[in-house]
């Protein structure tokens, strides 16, 4: 599984790759604003955006604008060199914790940020997903979607994992089984999958898993 981190993101920090994709944000893709941490004017714009974001000028239900605020936090940190300097640049009412929390959201893998932009994962949920690292971020994000987890449940799972719990155990305690996905298949495909699974005395999920493994191995992302 390909991982992304603040050091190896495929796209420049602050670039609205997700927010500018009409497939994700529809007509609002035209509203996408990027921030360049190497451009003083753009860093100043990022600082103003963070100040408005921290002041609550962005509604909690506006996923796209909240991702813009997260991008501004990340670009501001890169532009001035530290969380502390970023908070000072953004204004007295902006805390280091606020900057760090939202910059981490922007540093989530693109696959997760796309789900935030589309509304499948709430930004308040993404903040807690971003507390984890590596594959655990994906596991918690997909569990949040598949299990319809609340923000409180996701927060508790992230805390448990950071305290040393296995993510599968923590998610199971919230009533979600990792790896369980509901699929809607064409009727003929559904019949054939069930028929072959029965004749091979195996679970339909095993056939799907093998087919997907072959697909992932042969198809570039």
Secondary structure as GFF3:
##gff-version 3
##sequence-region A 1 221
A	DSSP	alpha_helix	22	25	.	.	.	ID=ss1
A	DSSP	three_ten_helix	26	31	.	.	.	ID=ss2
A	DSSP	alpha_helix	40	54	.	.	.	ID=ss3
A	DSSP	alpha_helix	63	80	.	.	.	ID=ss4
A	DSSP	alpha_helix	83	90	.	.	.	ID=ss5
A	DSSP	alpha_helix	96	106	.	.	.	ID=ss6
A	DSSP	alpha_helix	110	117	.	.	.	ID=ss7
A	DSSP	alpha_helix	123	129	.	.	.	ID=ss8
A	DSSP	alpha_helix	135	146	.	.	.	ID=ss9
A	DSSP	alpha_helix	151	162	.	.	.	ID=ss10
A	DSSP	alpha_helix	167	173	.	.	.	ID=ss11
A	DSSP	alpha_helix	187	199	.	.	.	ID=ss12
A	DSSP	alpha_helix	204	218	.	.	.	ID=ss13
###
